[in-house]
């Protein structure tokens, strides 16, 4: 849940980028971080394995103005996608306010996408949270691969696999180059701030 500092009049919201290994979660945060000014971003922590995969999490605080007199700060996290790091994924989800599920378009990773979404649902449930009730945005990443000979999934196929139950907003993206990255961030930020405001501020 959001951290509310009444003394500083700040609300800290936590958004987690979730998905299978190497789907582009960390790439999203790196692109956002590098595109923003020093005044609008905090220090980013990245811990990687030798295989260049996120081992723990990335933290990127963003300032988003005020609501009801409170300064809004958003912290972006990613989780390690590999199966072996389930305990870490569950830990990072603690206190989450909004979620971006990043999907890989490669046909060979179709089942991994589905399994990762189920893993997200299960880990949230362990924290007493229901994915259907959370702010959620899906990002269909690596769309530039559709222009290569590599077999890929269409957006329609990804929607069929991942979004029938949730009917969440979905964005096509190329996180390495920028298209769709800030559109995804803007939508999940808006939904998360509204969710937190209704739950913690406006109902007081």
Secondary structure, 3 states (H helix, E strand, C coil): CCEEECCCCEEEEEEEEECCCCCCHHHHHHHHHHHCCHHHECCCECCECCCCCECCCCEEEEEEEEECCEEEEEEEEECCCCHHHHHHHHHHHCCCCEEEEEECCEHHHHHHHHHHHHHHHHHHHHCCCCHHHCEEEEEECCHHHHHCCCCECCHHHHHHHHCCCCCCEEEECCCCCCCCHHHHHHHHHHHHHHHHHHHHHCCC
